[in-house]
Amino acid sequence: MSAESRSELMVETVRLRKTYGSVVAIEGLSVQIPRAAVGLLGANGAGKSTLIKLLLGLQSPVSGDASVLGFNVRTEPLRMREHVGYMPESDSLPLDVTAADFVGHMAEISGLPARAARLRAAETLYQCGVDEERYRLLREFSTGMKQRVKLAQAIVHDPDLVFLDEPTNGMDPSGRDDMLKLISRIHRDLGITVILSSHLLEDVEHVCDYVVMLEQGRLAMNGPLTSLVQGEGDVVVQVDGEVERFILALEQKGLDVRRRGADLVLAYHDDTVFDTVRDVSIDTDVLLRGLHRDTRTLEDVYLQRMGEQPADEGADVHAD
């Protein structure tokens, strides 16, 4: 039975807990992650890397349970890893081999015959932007090229899911942008779903359509990116004509109206607000130029979440 047929969820955790001595890394984490391009977001030390290691079966939780692609990480770690790739944050490449030999070796470890592994390695390195350079020793590679090789070894066995732990770490702005485009292509064109762990909000916003935010080892929020960045109860209206007359008519309908530059901002309660704005526009003969829900950036969401925390909550020590 394929991993896909076993579960419509990529990941599910139930009251997952992990400690290192007295240091809490993951605390009571229960979350369901659907099939999507997922951003695992949080500050350094939030528990992102620890969670990935738990989900890969590389570490054992103190308590709780987890499954990846329908496989239980405690009882079926080897079967689960047949369908999963992993790009670690640390630079752990063997420096005295070529990129082709290394990625080919990883393909063989995944079960491909030697010849097929070499062909698959060449194809995957090409997809990751390492072509002629694949015969050079890895010690001669730049940070950006090493990151591409790490990505290639993570997907050489054609996994259903790949964990990417800080994939743009140490890269310059141009290389970072290229890596994010590459990850997007892998997800879109190759059909490999990704869980991208990063403390960089822009990386997650660029690649992902679903977000899981950790905070000191706990779940801070999760959901589709579009719903998380949607404005907190705001509807933005742009009009041409007698604005004051339009505002007065809206207020007579019981709507709270405030100005934001040339825009009018209304409190959103339900979709009837759109019908009311449309009707008032017709009744007052004021041209309606724009009407939409307000949106925020992921940074806005994150900063708002941080601002809601008690001042002493950040005093606890956790590990990533």
N, C-alpha and C positions, 0 to 999 in steps of 0.2 A: 504494500500500500504506500502511495506517495505521501510525502509530508503535507502536500497541499490538501489532499483529501482527508487528512486526519483533523485538520483544524482550520477555521477561517481566521483565527487569531495568529499573529506572529509570535506574541509573547503574552504569557499570563503569569503573574506572581500573586501569591496569597500570604500575607503577613510575613514577608521575607525579612530576616534579621541577620546581620553580620557584624561581628565585633572583632577587634584586634586588641586583646587584653581589655583594658578599661576604655579603649577608644571605640566609639560607635561609628560604623561606616554606613550601614543600612538599617533603618529602624521601622519595622512594621509595614513594609511596602506592599501594598496590594494595588495592582494596576493591570488593565487589559489593553494591549496594543494591537490595533487592527493591521491588516495588510496595507501598507502605505510607505512612503518615504518619510521616515520618522527621525526627528531631531531629539536627541537626548541632551537636554540643556541644563546647565547649572554652573555655578562658580567653581573654581578650583577647590577641591575638597568636599564637593557636594555628594560624592559617592558614585559618580558616573562610571569610572573605570572598575570599581569594585563590583558594581551591578553587572557589567559586561562579563567579568570573570566568573561570577556566580551563574550567569545564564549560559556560559560556555561549559560549565561543569569543571572549571579549572580550580575553583575554590568551593568549599561547602558552607552553606549557611548555618548559623547557630540554631535557627528555627525557621519554620515556614516552608513554602514549596514554590516551585516554578516550572513552567513548561515553555519550550521553544518549538514552534511549528508543530505543536501537538505532542512532542516528545518530552517526557519528564526528565529534567536535567539530573536528578539523583539516580534514577534507575535505568535511563537509556542515553547516557552521555555520548557513547560512541556512535550509535545510530543517528542521534541528533546532529553530531558534527559532520556526518556525511553530507548533510544538506546546508551547512553553514560555513561561511568564510569569516576570517578575522584579520583585520589590519591593526596591529598593536601600535600604541603611542610611542613606545621606546624604539630606538634604532638598534635592532637586534640582528642585522643582516651579517652573513659571513663575508668578510671583505675580500678574501683571496680567491673567489670564484666569479665567473661571469654571471651576468643577469640571466642569460639563457640557461646556463647549467643550474642555477639556483631555482628558477621558476619551474624548469623541467623536473628537477628533483622533487619539488613540492607536488607536482602533478602525479608523479609516480607514487609518492606516499599516499595520495588520494585514491590510488587504485588503477590508474591508467597504465597500459603497457608502455615500455620504454619509447618506442617509435612514436606512438600516439601522444605520449607525454611531451616529447620534443616539439612535435607539430603544434600541439595545443599551447605550449609555452610561447612559441614564436607568434602565434596568432594573438594571444592575450597581451603580450608585451607590445605588439603593434597597436592594439586597441587602447592601451594605456599610454601611448606616446613614446615608447621605447622601441626603436626600430634598429637602425644601424648600430646604436650604442649597446645592443644586447650582448655583444661579444667582448665588451670591455669588462675589466675587473670592477667589482662593486666599490672598492676603495677609491676609484677614480671618479665616482659619481658625485654630483652636487646633491645638496639636501633635497631639492625638488625632484631630481631623478630617482633618488633612493625612495622617496615617498611613492613614486609611480611604480617602482618595483614591488614595494610592499603591497600596494593595491593589486598588482597583477597576481602575486602569489595567493592573495585572498580570494580571487575569483577564478583561478585557473581550472578548478574542478567544476565550474558552472553551478554554483550553489543557488539555493532558493533565496537565501538571506545572507547578507554580509554585515558584520559589525565593523564600523570604522571609528577608531578611537583617536580623536584629534588629528584627522588626516592632513590638515594644513599646518601642523606644528612646525615652526622654524622656517616657513617659506616666506619669500618676499611677496609684495602685493600682486605682482604679475603672475608668479607661480601659484599663489593661492587661488587666484581667479581661474587659472587653467585647471587646477585640481577640482574645483567646484563644478566647472563645466563638464569635466570628465565623469565625475560622480553622477551628475544629472543624466548624461548619456548612457551610462551603465544601467541606471534604473529605468530610463525611458526606452532605450533601444534593445538592451539585452534582457530586460525583464527581471533583473535581479533587484529585489527589494533591499533597502538599506536602513540600518539604524546608525545614524551619524551622531557620535558623541562629541560635543564641543562646548567650550565656554564662550565662544564667539557667536554672538547673536546673529550677526550678518550671515555667517556661514549657514546656520540653520534656516534662516529666512530665505536664503538663495536657493536651497536644494529641497527643502522638506515641505510636506503638506500636512504633517501631523507632528505635534510637539508633546513631549513628556518633560516636565521641568522638575528637577530634584533640588531640594534645599536641605542641607545638613542631614542627608540620608533619608529624608522623608519626601513623599510626593507632594509637591507644591501645587501643581495643576497639570492637566493633560486634556487634549482635544484637538480637533482639526485647527490648523493654523488660521483659516479664514474666520472661524468663530471666535478664536481667542483675540484676534486683532480687531474684531468688529467693535465699534464705539459703544461705550457704556451708556446705552439709552439715549443716544443723540441722533437726530435727523437733521440733515443740513439742507437748506432751501436757498435757491438763488432765483430772484425775480427781477423783472423790468416793469417799471410803472410806478404807481402811487404806493410806495412801500409802507408808509404809515397807515394808510387805509387797509392794506393787506394785513398788517400786524394787528390792528384793532379788531378786524374780523376774526382772525385766528383766536385772539384772546376772548372774544365773545363766545367762541365755541368751546372755551375751557382749556385752551392750550397755553402752556407757558412758553413765551418767546423771548429769546435773548439775541443780541447782535454779537457777531464775531467778524469784524471787518465788514466786508460787503455781504457776508452771508447771514442768514437767519438760522438759529439753532433751536430745535424743539426737543422736548423730552419725549422719548419713545416709550410707549406702554404696550401697544400692539399695532398690528398693521392698519387699524382704522385711521391712524394719524395720516397715512398717505391719502386715503380717500377724502379726509377732511381738507387737507391742503389743496387737493385737486378741485374740490367743490368750491372752496373759498376763492381760488384763482379764477374760476368761471364766474362766480357771483360778483366779484369786484372788478372783473375785466383787467386783471393784472397778469402779465405774461409770466408763465412759469418756465424758467430756463434750466433749472436743475433741482433734483430731489433724490437724495440717497442717504443711506445709513452712514454715519461717520466711521472712519477706520483709523486704527493706530498702528504703529510699528511694533514689532516684537519687543524692542527695547522699551517702549512705553509700557507694555504689559509687564515686563520684568521689573522695571523700576517701581511700578505701582505695587506689585506683589512684595517687593522688598520693603517698601514704605509701610506696608500693613503689619510688619512683624514687630513684636515687642522689642524694646531697645536692648534687653539683656539676653535675648534668644541667641544672638550670634556668639555668646561667650563660650558655648559648648565646643569641645574639640572633637572633630570628626576626621575621617580619612577618606581619600579618594581611591 
